[in-house]
């Protein structure tokens, strides 16, 4: 089955190509967020997500107040040997099963190991999601960033890379479950509870809150599945309808 390429992936691939092929040379300042968004006809949040990945890979340096600059190839990080983004985005339940095994433990580790700065990032992402949801704005960036910040706070490079690897899947899953009324509000609420537990260094509470959050996401997915099945049952089937009509003649 073909997997639809997300807009952020398209932007990321093109920006990576320009840097690797030296269309943008080492030390060169990149265009502004707004300029890149206009060129690709996407939202600023989409471009910001692609640039954050490039920064994590060592391709660019983001200096607040000055701009974004291409880094020397010696700073580029080698690709990992796995690519989890090739999993089917339609298999939400497999993704949730994977997350239920990993993320509660990550939340507990983050509560034990996070630096004050990492705690601040986690809480800021939770606050931003609450604000975006309340203003009916695109909250997906803050949602994904929250989970990635927790992974980074574990001080475990494998965990951090795994979460970055499934970021597109997380985004696709959230886009589906957001159709359930109240889903985004509940997710934002759980994020803040988790952030506060991490801030308090309460690893047991952070773990339990993450479990509850993921269980809530799974319940939303079940509601979606039930809705799809109900819609399929209600969809007229021509052959059966013709058969019924013939029986009445």
BAFI-3210 file (N, C-alpha, C; in Angstrom, 3 decimals, decimal comma, padded with zeros to 6 digits):
// residues 249
n [1|2|3|4|5|6|7|8|9|10|11|12|13|14|15|16|17|18|19|20|21|22|23|24|25|26|27|28|29|30|31|32|33|34|35|36|37|38|39|40|41|42|43|44|45|46|47|48|49|50|51|52|53|54|55|56|57|58|59|60|61|62|63|64|65|66|67|68|69|70|71|72|73|74|75|76|77|78|79|80|81|82|83|84|85|86|87|88|89|90|91|92|93|94|95|96|97|98|99|100|101|102|103|104|105|106|107|108|109|110|111|112|113|114|115|116|117|118|119|120|121|122|123|124|125|126|127|128|129|130|131|132|133|134|135|136|137|138|139|140|141|142|143|144|145|146|147|148|149|150|151|152|153|154|155|156|157|158|159|160|161|162|163|164|165|166|167|168|169|170|171|172|173|174|175|176|177|178|179|180|181|182|183|184|185|186|187|188|189|190|191|192|193|194|195|196|197|198|199|200|201|202|203|204|205|206|207|208|209|210|211|212|213|214|215|216|217|218|219|220|221|222|223|224|225|226|227|228|229|230|231|232|233|234|235|236|237|238|239|240|241|242|243|244|245|246|247|248|249]
n.u [000,843|000,549|002,028|000,924|002,827|003,738|003,339|005,365|007,417|007,969|008,931|011,160|012,734|013,356|014,736|016,879|018,076|018,954|020,892|022,714|023,523|024,803|023,533|022,760|025,283|027,889|027,721|026,046|023,214|019,894|016,706|013,924|011,497|008,884|009,339|010,167|007,887|006,059|007,170|006,835|004,181|002,933|002,076|003,597|004,203|004,625|006,993|008,659|008,793|010,193|012,630|013,452|014,042|016,194|017,972|018,395|019,710|022,065|022,448|021,787|022,151|020,361|019,967|018,564|017,152|019,088|018,994|018,941|021,439|023,518|025,348|028,757|029,636|030,983|029,673|027,342|025,103|025,251|022,890|020,483|020,229|017,695|014,338|011,553|009,428|008,335|006,357|002,907|000,659|-001,945|-002,261|-003,080|-003,476|-001,364|000,677|-000,141|000,059|002,803|003,588|002,427|003,999|006,487|006,379|005,268|007,349|009,352|008,404|008,641|011,428|012,197|011,267|013,096|015,582|015,600|016,896|016,705|016,231|015,227|012,908|011,535|011,130|009,398|007,156|006,528|005,777|003,489|001,885|001,693|000,211|-002,241|-002,969|-003,118|-005,164|-007,320|-007,581|-008,405|-006,457|-003,777|-002,463|-000,715|002,085|003,027|002,038|003,455|006,046|006,053|006,113|008,530|010,335|010,173|011,318|013,935|014,697|015,195|017,798|018,785|019,932|018,958|016,210|015,433|015,940|014,207|011,677|011,765|011,840|009,265|007,664|006,112|004,172|002,930|001,867|000,041|-001,689|-002,738|-004,066|-006,160|-007,548|-008,357|-010,774|-012,642|-014,885|-013,692|-011,305|-008,787|-008,737|-008,697|-006,267|-004,451|-004,851|-003,931|-001,258|-000,311|-000,632|001,211|003,558|003,715|004,062|006,565|008,065|007,900|009,491|008,300|008,275|006,638|004,033|004,207|004,522|002,047|000,234|000,960|000,285|-002,505|-003,115|-002,405|-004,172|-006,544|-006,235|-006,291|-008,921|-010,283|-009,489|-010,770|-013,398|-013,349|-012,918|-015,263|-017,071|-016,309|-016,925|-019,670|-020,470|-019,757|-021,537|-023,944|-023,726|-025,162|-025,581|-025,483|-026,037|-027,382|-029,597|-030,922|-031,537|-033,361|-035,431|-036,240|-037,303|-039,589|-041,252]
n.v [-001,191|002,190|004,899|007,995|010,849|013,101|016,681|017,928|016,099|016,251|018,886|018,658|016,750|018,176|020,439|019,159|018,046|020,369|021,296|019,124|018,915|021,233|023,542|025,321|026,579|025,787|027,719|029,547|031,708|030,728|031,157|032,970|031,623|032,280|032,819|030,338|028,825|030,110|029,540|026,733|026,553|025,878|025,623|027,658|026,196|023,654|023,972|024,706|022,333|020,664|022,040|021,765|019,075|019,014|020,537|018,841|016,817|017,993|019,543|022,224|025,351|026,993|030,189|032,171|035,256|035,863|034,083|031,240|028,892|027,105|024,276|023,048|020,143|018,288|018,362|017,053|014,505|010,959|008,915|006,884|003,271|002,355|002,865|003,928|005,299|004,127|002,383|001,367|004,017|003,670|001,711|002,169|000,901|-000,875|000,962|002,232|000,124|-000,264|002,236|002,107|000,276|001,525|004,415|005,077|004,210|005,861|008,343|008,038|007,783|010,287|011,914|011,286|011,921|014,300|017,509|020,847|022,601|020,872|020,005|022,412|022,743|020,592|021,267|023,709|022,929|021,477|023,532|025,151|023,514|023,407|026,094|026,391|024,570|025,719|028,074|027,130|026,467|025,096|022,480|020,410|020,463|021,223|019,073|016,784|017,629|017,642|014,897|014,160|015,751|014,585|012,111|012,929|013,848|011,562|010,902|008,979|007,947|006,141|005,900|008,551|008,767|006,815|007,918|010,212|008,950|007,910|010,092|011,092|009,124|009,422|011,946|011,479|009,705|011,359|013,230|011,721|010,886|013,316|013,867|012,971|014,337|016,437|015,096|016,365|018,274|016,637|015,299|017,436|018,156|015,851|015,964|018,187|017,280|015,187|016,625|018,182|016,178|015,216|017,511|017,611|015,522|013,083|010,039|007,733|008,785|010,189|008,071|006,705|008,685|008,948|006,399|006,528|008,572|007,401|005,269|006,648|007,706|005,341|004,518|006,513|005,822|003,394|004,271|005,594|003,429|001,960|003,769|003,803|001,146|001,126|002,973|001,596|-000,522|000,789|001,723|001,597|-001,422|-002,318|-004,747|-006,290|-004,664|-004,729|-007,425|-007,600|-006,015|-007,529|-009,695|-008,627|-008,323]
n.w [000,000|-000,853|000,861|001,841|001,341|003,803|004,135|005,601|005,306|002,584|002,391|004,091|002,689|000,329|001,299|002,499|000,240|-001,100|000,637|000,794|-001,862|-002,112|-002,973|-001,156|000,593|003,004|005,915|004,782|005,041|005,618|003,900|005,382|007,729|006,884|004,180|003,155|003,698|002,033|-000,469|-000,663|-000,287|002,164|005,681|008,258|010,548|009,533|008,068|010,169|011,622|009,822|009,729|012,344|012,444|010,664|012,132|014,308|013,002|012,492|010,265|010,018|011,772|014,187|015,194|017,463|016,775|014,934|012,739|010,450|009,627|007,334|008,281|008,533|006,620|008,230|010,595|010,222|011,140|010,923|009,161|010,871|011,016|010,718|009,533|010,590|009,620|007,446|008,064|007,870|007,890|008,452|010,333|013,193|015,612|015,993|016,249|018,616|020,420|020,451|021,489|024,024|025,310|025,408|025,969|028,620|030,321|029,411|030,231|032,984|033,221|032,264|034,312|036,239|035,117|033,627|032,770|034,209|032,062|030,084|031,335|031,328|028,575|028,028|029,577|028,415|025,835|026,459|027,492|025,226|023,523|024,873|024,646|021,824|021,187|022,580|021,138|018,778|016,880|014,814|016,466|016,266|016,016|018,579|019,995|018,975|019,533|022,330|023,055|021,874|023,278|025,795|025,238|024,615|027,104|028,479|028,290|026,573|023,662|021,752|022,348|021,857|019,097|018,099|018,701|017,120|014,707|014,405|014,222|012,067|011,909|014,384|014,006|011,914|013,188|015,220|013,639|012,735|015,103|016,079|015,045|016,782|019,031|021,617|021,900|021,418|023,467|025,761|025,382|025,535|028,190|029,539|028,759|030,179|032,824|032,825|032,317|034,653|036,572|035,815|036,250|038,998|039,653|039,996|039,243|039,230|039,100|036,678|034,912|035,241|034,423|031,747|030,832|031,189|029,392|026,899|026,890|026,667|024,109|022,660|023,122|021,729|019,163|018,916|018,843|016,406|014,708|015,142|014,093|011,397|010,696|011,110|009,192|006,915|007,026|006,655|004,108|000,908|-000,868|-004,089|-005,444|-003,481|-003,020|-005,518|-005,554|-003,428|-004,420|-006,582|-005,260|-004,284|-006,443]
ca.u [000,000|001,309|001,864|000,900|003,928|003,291|003,914|006,625|008,425|008,335|009,775|012,413|013,522|013,866|015,749|018,047|018,719|019,632|022,096|023,666|024,042|025,487|022,825|022,983|026,627|028,241|027,780|025,042|021,982|018,703|015,561|013,109|010,397|007,774|009,723|010,146|006,484|005,436|007,688|006,281|002,733|002,553|002,047|004,862|004,455|005,165|008,394|009,382|009,037|011,267|013,875|013,846|014,677|017,499|018,826|018,751|020,651|023,308|022,568|021,659|022,261|019,329|020,352|017,429|017,474|020,010|018,537|019,305|022,646|023,972|026,551|029,770|029,300|031,574|028,732|026,160|025,021|024,956|021,541|020,354|020,069|016,296|013,434|010,246|008,364|007,799|005,236|001,618|000,058|-003,295|-002,262|-002,967|-003,457|000,007|001,427|-000,519|000,623|004,220|003,716|002,037|005,141|007,660|006,270|005,155|008,685|010,096|007,935|009,250|012,849|012,315|011,083|014,316|016,813|015,493|017,525|015,709|015,896|014,386|011,600|010,900|010,689|008,242|006,014|006,187|005,051|002,159|001,165|001,415|-000,883|-003,474|-003,285|-003,516|-006,478|-008,307|-007,746|-008,788|-005,343|-003,051|-001,714|000,020|003,513|003,241|001,719|004,585|007,233|005,929|006,572|009,950|011,089|010,243|012,316|015,255|014,991|015,577|019,258|018,986|019,921|018,113|014,819|015,210|015,898|012,986|010,543|011,866|011,541|007,831|006,949|005,091|003,084|002,225|001,117|-001,088|-002,609|-003,417|-004,979|-007,351|-008,311|-008,876|-012,164|-013,483|-015,097|-013,049|-010,042|-007,646|-008,771|-008,254|-004,841|-003,730|-004,951|-003,009|000,107|000,064|-000,498|002,485|004,618|003,793|004,644|008,000|008,628|007,955|010,355|007,452|008,348|005,488|002,872|004,433|004,257|000,614|-000,453|001,202|-000,552|-003,889|-003,177|-002,373|-005,418|-007,567|-006,023|-006,760|-010,386|-010,704|-009,274|-011,848|-014,598|-013,195|-013,106|-016,691|-017,740|-016,030|-017,664|-021,081|-020,657|-019,668|-022,771|-025,034|-023,517|-026,007|-024,909|-026,370|-026,457|-028,362|-030,807|-031,599|-032,070|-034,547|-036,482|-036,737|-038,095|-040,894|-042,046]
ca.v [000,000|003,432|005,780|009,392|011,614|014,287|017,934|018,182|015,206|016,821|020,053|018,155|016,116|019,182|021,243|018,280|017,961|021,632|021,378|018,069|019,206|022,515|024,711|026,174|026,203|025,875|029,081|030,398|031,934|030,230|032,088|032,993|030,643|032,731|032,696|028,915|028,414|030,652|028,807|025,385|026,677|025,129|026,441|027,913|025,102|022,536|024,303|024,684|020,929|020,184|022,687|021,188|017,795|019,337|020,972|017,643|016,043|018,733|020,181|023,669|025,959|028,013|031,174|033,054|036,664|036,022|033,325|029,823|028,805|025,765|023,878|022,302|018,714|017,528|018,387|016,271|013,201|009,863|008,376|005,633|002,135|001,976|003,914|003,521|006,043|003,338|001,594|001,842|005,010|003,239|000,738|002,947|000,055|-001,356|002,102|002,445|-000,969|000,070|003,373|001,703|-000,433|002,383|005,794|005,244|004,074|007,063|009,426|007,803|008,112|011,741|012,495|011,037|012,367|015,557|018,726|021,931|023,111|019,889|020,096|023,642|022,476|019,696|022,025|024,741|022,259|021,172|024,810|025,607|022,714|023,888|027,394|026,192|023,917|026,714|029,065|026,400|026,554|023,856|022,130|019,177|020,650|021,179|017,703|015,905|018,125|017,216|013,508|014,101|016,344|013,574|011,127|013,547|013,995|010,254|010,757|007,707|008,330|005,220|006,320|009,826|008,511|006,061|008,836|011,046|008,090|007,661|011,364|011,201|008,223|010,075|013,055|010,925|009,160|012,477|013,832|010,876|010,890|014,653|013,908|012,646|015,537|016,452|014,344|017,278|018,878|015,635|015,057|018,593|018,060|014,798|016,447|019,059|016,441|014,473|017,628|018,555|015,042|015,219|018,677|017,271|014,340|011,978|009,102|006,832|009,532|010,463|006,812|006,434|009,674|008,597|005,227|006,998|009,338|006,484|004,518|007,547|007,747|004,054|004,539|007,344|005,037|002,399|004,983|005,800|002,130|001,646|004,655|003,332|-000,091|001,480|003,624|000,548|-001,299|001,608|002,027|000,730|-002,376|-002,357|-006,104|-006,707|-003,878|-005,263|-008,722|-007,362|-005,513|-008,640|-010,549|-008,015|-008,308]
ca.w [000,000|-000,925|002,008|001,427|001,912|004,513|003,645|006,296|004,728|001,285|002,657|004,651|001,630|-000,605|001,978|002,650|-001,079|-001,403|001,471|000,427|-003,197|-001,960|-003,489|-000,002|001,008|004,422|006,418|004,143|005,793|004,940|003,852|006,600|007,812|006,051|002,772|002,796|003,715|000,827|-001,627|-000,712|-000,107|003,361|006,874|008,927|011,487|008,749|007,796|011,443|011,966|008,943|010,146|013,629|012,128|010,081|013,233|015,066|012,185|012,393|008,957|010,145|013,096|014,373|016,193|017,675|016,587|013,797|011,592|010,296|008,812|006,965|009,004|007,805|006,506|009,332|011,719|009,892|011,786|010,014|009,289|011,596|010,106|010,604|009,064|011,075|008,957|006,342|008,536|007,387|008,783|008,766|011,421|014,427|016,802|016,161|016,771|020,007|021,207|020,577|022,392|025,376|025,892|025,534|026,456|030,080|030,902|029,053|031,102|034,298|033,103|032,119|035,642|037,010|034,473|032,877|033,281|034,342|030,730|029,413|031,989|030,841|027,203|028,097|030,091|027,427|024,753|026,985|027,570|023,857|022,970|025,516|024,035|020,428|021,169|023,027|020,070|017,560|015,944|014,565|017,673|016,027|016,264|020,025|020,414|018,649|020,252|023,725|023,186|021,523|024,390|026,849|024,803|024,753|028,527|029,032|028,122|025,880|022,255|020,991|022,565|021,169|017,659|017,807|018,706|015,923|013,561|014,250|014,362|011,028|012,284|015,484|013,424|011,173|014,185|015,864|012,675|012,669|016,349|016,365|014,589|017,927|019,853|022,926|021,892|021,540|024,803|026,733|025,161|026,078|029,647|029,968|028,558|031,292|034,014|032,688|032,465|036,060|037,289|035,497|036,937|040,420|039,777|040,441|038,123|039,254|038,606|035,256|034,211|035,287|033,593|030,341|030,558|031,063|028,143|025,768|026,932|026,134|022,658|022,129|023,147|020,603|017,947|018,870|018,405|014,969|014,055|015,197|013,150|010,038|010,478|011,002|007,889|005,892|007,089|006,148|002,691|000,073|-001,746|-005,243|-005,741|-002,491|-003,219|-006,687|-005,174|-002,601|-005,281|-007,373|-004,390|-004,040|-007,678]
c.u [000,879|001,008|001,938|002,015|003,396|003,999|005,257|007,754|008,897|009,268|011,143|013,298|014,129|014,937|017,032|018,813|019,511|020,929|023,138|024,284|024,671|024,853|022,824|024,289|026,844|028,400|026,723|023,795|020,788|017,633|014,755|012,048|009,263|008,079|009,675|008,709|005,761|005,888|007,011|004,762|002,238|002,548|003,425|005,213|005,039|006,645|009,219|009,717|010,178|012,614|014,375|014,547|016,065|018,481|019,294|019,775|021,977|023,503|022,536|021,839|021,217|019,750|019,225|017,865|018,397|019,535|019,015|020,451|023,002|025,274|027,508|029,395|029,893|030,647|027,502|026,218|024,662|023,533|021,564|020,047|018,627|015,476|012,018|009,117|007,775|006,688|003,945|001,007|-001,361|-003,368|-002,066|-002,837|-002,085|000,889|001,130|000,027|002,105|004,422|003,405|003,157|006,250|007,435|006,023|006,505|009,539|009,688|008,557|010,732|013,066|012,165|012,346|015,529|016,762|016,238|016,438|015,282|014,981|012,980|010,826|010,371|009,427|007,002|005,570|005,393|003,630|001,299|000,768|000,266|-002,216|-003,923|-003,794|-004,903|-007,561|-008,601|-008,138|-007,732|-004,674|-002,150|-000,787|001,513|003,828|003,002|002,916|005,829|007,221|006,511|008,064|010,818|011,216|011,303|013,728|015,670|015,388|017,088|019,604|018,822|019,017|016,641|014,507|015,081|014,644|011,782|010,577|011,484|010,061|007,015|005,855|003,898|002,257|001,331|-000,119|-002,136|-003,410|-004,412|-006,265|-008,188|-008,873|-010,308|-013,137|-013,651|-014,442|-011,705|-008,850|-007,582|-008,268|-006,757|-004,007|-003,725|-003,978|-001,554|000,557|000,227|000,833|003,645|004,811|004,406|006,144|008,696|008,807|008,866|009,577|007,348|007,134|004,243|003,004|004,110|002,756|-000,163|-000,241|000,388|-002,000|-004,087|-003,263|-003,630|-006,564|-007,461|-006,544|-008,289|-010,947|-010,561|-010,352|-013,149|-014,547|-013,473|-014,578|-017,475|-017,545|-016,842|-019,152|-021,379|-020,639|-020,949|-023,942|-024,922|-024,330|-025,162|-025,854|-026,909|-027,539|-029,681|-031,606|-032,255|-033,362|-035,710|-037,109|-037,623|-039,501|-041,807|-043,012]
c.v [001,241|004,289|007,217|010,154|012,888|015,520|018,215|017,322|015,735|018,013|019,603|017,568|017,143|020,047|020,441|018,187|019,221|021,765|020,366|018,316|020,593|023,646|025,785|025,730|026,417|027,338|030,007|030,510|031,475|031,318|031,993|031,901|031,014|032,551|031,243|028,407|028,886|029,883|027,442|025,366|025,786|026,089|026,602|026,767|023,884|022,755|024,215|023,246|020,357|020,765|022,133|019,840|018,023|019,795|019,775|016,784|016,763|019,456|021,701|024,094|027,063|028,921|032,191|034,519|036,920|035,275|031,880|029,711|027,345|025,464|023,117|020,822|017,856|017,452|017,511|014,913|012,144|009,376|007,110|004,512|001,686|003,161|003,504|004,260|005,273|002,388|002,191|002,816|004,624|002,300|001,445|002,062|-000,556|-000,261|002,318|001,353|-000,713|001,195|002,988|000,960|000,542|003,680|005,957|005,130|005,300|008,236|009,290|008,165|009,616|012,424|012,343|011,771|013,751|016,689|019,789|022,491|022,169|019,876|021,306|023,448|021,624|020,460|023,097|024,140|021,916|022,440|025,305|024,811|023,153|025,198|027,230|025,563|024,917|027,747|028,445|026,531|025,189|023,549|020,934|019,309|020,556|019,775|016,780|016,325|017,664|015,814|013,379|014,698|015,354|012,531|011,668|013,638|012,672|010,037|009,404|007,984|007,441|005,621|007,605|009,625|007,748|007,002|009,777|010,242|007,863|008,945|011,528|010,309|008,818|011,197|012,543|010,358|010,276|013,138|013,024|010,996|012,263|014,815|013,590|013,889|015,412|015,760|015,256|017,897|017,897|015,376|016,196|018,567|017,010|015,250|017,314|018,256|015,684|015,432|018,014|017,430|014,967|016,355|018,401|016,072|013,134|010,975|008,170|007,521|009,831|009,228|006,534|007,409|009,398|007,374|005,654|007,762|008,396|005,608|005,352|007,643|006,462|004,000|005,393|006,586|003,971|003,046|005,241|004,516|001,746|002,511|004,224|002,073|000,197|002,116|002,597|-000,284|-000,536|001,903|001,081|-000,196|-002,702|-003,756|-006,581|-005,972|-004,409|-006,592|-008,558|-006,882|-006,616|-009,550|-009,992|-008,069|-009,508]
c.w [000,000|000,295|001,519|002,127|002,552|003,976|004,297|005,742|003,383|001,458|003,153|003,561|000,677|000,052|002,183|001,341|-001,387|-000,603|001,023|-000,944|-003,275|-002,752|-002,402|000,628|002,502|004,839|005,846|005,014|004,978|004,854|005,146|006,568|006,862|004,566|002,315|002,736|002,454|-000,405|-001,772|-000,538|001,030|004,540|007,491|009,885|010,773|008,457|009,077|011,857|011,122|009,372|011,477|013,412|011,545|011,155|014,050|014,323|011,995|011,077|009,056|011,604|013,181|015,516|016,326|017,609|015,411|012,557|011,613|009,302|008,534|007,693|008,097|007,745|007,623|010,537|011,473|010,572|010,752|010,246|010,130|010,605|009,989|010,126|009,424|010,390|007,788|006,786|008,004|008,377|009,169|009,949|012,753|015,654|017,043|016,736|018,254|020,922|021,472|021,594|023,837|026,088|026,264|026,312|027,962|030,785|030,605|029,937|032,493|034,279|033,015|033,477|036,490|036,451|033,835|033,569|033,457|032,989|029,980|030,022|031,475|029,424|027,184|028,533|029,096|026,274|025,198|027,042|026,186|023,240|023,563|024,872|022,609|020,330|021,546|021,941|018,736|016,467|015,783|015,761|017,481|016,343|017,760|020,569|020,191|019,421|021,702|023,912|022,844|022,632|025,547|026,498|024,975|026,221|029,185|029,006|027,533|024,395|021,417|021,133|021,808|019,662|017,261|017,746|017,506|014,686|013,333|014,316|013,306|011,340|013,416|014,955|012,697|012,126|014,847|014,911|012,550|013,939|016,688|015,880|015,721|018,793|021,232|022,974|022,129|022,930|025,866|026,609|025,758|027,599|030,190|029,824|029,736|032,581|033,996|032,918|033,926|036,899|037,050|036,229|038,429|040,709|040,318|039,298|038,069|038,699|037,119|034,429|034,142|034,410|032,111|029,944|030,322|029,760|026,941|025,722|026,370|024,612|022,019|022,098|022,018|019,289|017,794|018,405|016,899|014,209|014,022|014,219|011,716|009,721|010,298|009,649|006,771|005,849|006,481|004,667|001,822|-000,787|-002,891|-005,496|-004,804|-002,685|-004,394|-006,367|-004,371|-003,445|-006,103|-006,547|-004,181|-005,269|-007,700]
res [x|x|x|x|x|x|x|x|x|x|x|x|x|x|x|x|x|x|x|x|x|x|x|x|x|x|x|x|x|x|x|x|x|x|x|x|x|x|x|x|x|x|x|x|x|x|x|x|x|x|x|x|x|x|x|x|x|x|x|x|x|x|x|x|x|x|x|x|x|x|x|x|x|x|x|x|x|x|x|x|x|x|x|x|x|x|x|x|x|x|x|x|x|x|x|x|x|x|x|x|x|x|x|x|x|x|x|x|x|x|x|x|x|x|x|x|x|x|x|x|x|x|x|x|x|x|x|x|x|x|x|x|x|x|x|x|x|x|x|x|x|x|x|x|x|x|x|x|x|x|x|x|x|x|x|x|x|x|x|x|x|x|x|x|x|x|x|x|x|x|x|x|x|x|x|x|x|x|x|x|x|x|x|x|x|x|x|x|x|x|x|x|x|x|x|x|x|x|x|x|x|x|x|x|x|x|x|x|x|x|x|x|x|x|x|x|x|x|x|x|x|x|x|x|x|x|x|x|x|x|x|x|x|x|x|x|x|x|x|x|x|x|x|x|x|x|x|x|x]
***
